[in-house]
Each structure stands twice: as C-alpha cells, then as structure tokens.
Amino acid sequence: EVQLIESGGGLVQPGGSLRLSCVASGFTYTNWPMNWVRQAPGKGLEWLASANNGSRTITYAESVKGRFTISRNDADNTLSLQMNNLRPEDTATYYCSAGLTYWGKGALVTVSA
C-alpha cells in the first residue's frame, strides 16, 4: 500500500519558520520525482517545489523561491520542506506527492499573529 505521511504543520507567526516532513512507503521512492503542493482555504491546488529523482534537479514556484527549500533523502524515503519568512498567505494544507500521482493526506500550516 502506498503511503505518504506528512508531519510538522502547525501555527506560526508571520516571519517565522516551519519544517514539514513526509515519509513515503509502498513504492520505489527513487523512481519518482517528489513534490510539495498546497491548497489554501477556498482555493485550488498550487504546486510549490519538486525534487527530481535521477537528475536531482530542484525547481520552485516563484511564490516560494528564496523562502522555501525542498530536500529529499533517498536513504530513508523522506522529503522535507523548510519554510522561512512565512506570510499569512502561506496558510494552507500542504501535501507531499510522488509524481503528482500519489498523495499524502496533508499537513495544515497556519500563519497568523
């Protein structure tokens, strides 16, 4: 059974930092590009960042470039997202995804004073 389990969400003040983690199981992790995607309340899905397998290429959406850092560890099938200088508009449910095919259940991040 494919599982992607996110953790690390919570409430943080504007300007603060948070680190999300995702543990993957049930599929060959090294065969898949890994992504972080979010969904703000009442809005659609927004792709944030990807860490490719193979080439190890990393890409970011303009909205988070310079503030968020994605990293993958193929040794223990984990994916992380370091989020710095958070803004209220970053409030969303954050999803870990393998190839935009497999999805976790999400972690809620709320940025508020």
C-alpha positions as CSV (number, residue, x, y, z in Angstrom):
1,E,0.0,0.0,0.0
2,V,1.3,3.4,-1.0
3,Q,1.6,5.8,1.9
4,L,2.8,9.4,2.1
5,I,2.6,10.8,5.6
6,E,3.2,14.5,6.3
7,S,4.1,16.0,9.6
8,G,5.3,19.2,11.1
9,G,2.4,21.5,10.4
10,G,1.0,24.0,12.9
11,L,0.5,27.6,13.9
12,V,3.4,30.0,13.3
13,Q,3.6,33.8,13.4
14,P,4.4,35.9,10.3
15,G,8.1,35.9,9.6
16,G,8.6,32.6,11.4
17,S,9.8,29.2,10.1
18,L,8.4,25.7,10.0
19,R,9.7,22.5,8.6
20,L,7.5,19.9,7.0
21,S,8.4,16.2,6.6
22,C,7.0,13.4,4.6
23,V,7.7,9.7,4.9
24,A,7.0,7.5,1.9
25,S,6.4,3.8,1.7
26,G,4.8,1.2,-0.5
27,F,6.6,2.2,-3.7
28,T,10.1,2.6,-5.1
29,Y,10.8,6.1,-3.9
30,T,13.9,6.5,-6.0
31,N,11.9,6.1,-9.2
32,W,9.7,9.1,-8.5
33,P,10.1,12.9,-8.6
34,M,8.8,14.2,-5.4
35,N,6.7,17.4,-4.9
36,W,5.2,19.7,-2.4
37,V,1.8,21.1,-3.3
38,R,-0.5,23.3,-1.2
39,Q,-4.2,24.3,-1.1
40,A,-5.2,27.5,0.6
41,P,-8.7,27.7,2.1
42,G,-11.2,28.1,-0.7
43,K,-8.6,27.9,-3.5
44,G,-7.2,25.3,-5.9
45,L,-4.0,23.3,-5.7
46,E,-0.8,25.2,-6.1
47,W,2.4,23.3,-6.9
48,L,5.4,24.6,-4.8
49,A,8.5,22.6,-5.4
50,S,9.9,19.5,-6.9
51,A,13.0,17.4,-6.3
52,N,13.6,15.0,-9.2
53,N,14.9,11.6,-9.0
54,G,17.9,10.8,-11.2
55,S,19.0,14.2,-12.3
56,R,18.3,15.6,-8.7
57,T,17.0,18.8,-10.3
58,I,15.2,21.0,-7.9
59,T,12.6,23.6,-9.0
60,Y,10.4,26.1,-7.2
61,A,7.3,28.2,-7.8
62,E,8.0,31.9,-7.9
63,S,5.7,32.4,-4.9
64,V,8.1,30.5,-2.6
65,K,11.5,30.8,-4.3
66,G,14.1,32.0,-1.9
67,R,11.9,31.3,1.1
68,F,11.2,27.5,0.9
69,T,13.8,24.7,0.5
70,I,12.9,21.2,-0.6
71,S,15.1,18.3,0.0
72,R,14.8,14.5,-0.4
73,N,16.7,11.7,1.3
74,D,16.6,8.6,-0.8
75,A,18.3,6.6,2.0
76,D,15.2,6.8,4.2
77,N,12.5,7.7,1.7
78,T,11.8,11.1,3.2
79,L,11.0,14.5,1.8
80,S,11.2,17.8,3.6
81,L,10.2,21.4,3.1
82,Q,11.9,24.1,5.1
83,M,9.7,27.2,5.1
84,N,11.2,30.5,6.2
85,N,9.8,34.0,6.4
86,L,6.3,32.7,6.4
87,R,3.4,35.0,5.4
88,P,-0.3,34.9,6.2
89,E,-0.9,34.0,2.5
90,D,1.1,30.8,3.1
91,T,-1.7,29.5,5.2
92,A,-2.8,26.2,3.5
93,T,-2.8,22.5,3.7
94,Y,0.5,21.2,2.4
95,Y,0.7,17.9,0.5
96,C,3.6,15.6,-0.3
97,S,3.2,14.0,-3.7
98,A,5.1,11.4,-5.7
99,G,4.9,12.4,-9.3
100,L,1.6,14.2,-8.7
101,T,0.2,10.6,-8.7
102,Y,0.4,9.5,-5.1
103,W,-0.6,12.0,-2.4
104,G,-0.5,12.3,1.3
105,K,-3.4,13.5,3.4
106,G,-1.8,16.8,4.1
107,A,-0.5,19.0,6.9
108,L,-2.2,22.2,7.9
109,V,0.0,25.3,8.2
110,T,-1.5,28.4,9.7
111,V,0.4,31.7,9.6
112,S,-1.2,34.2,11.9
113,A,-0.3,36.7,14.6
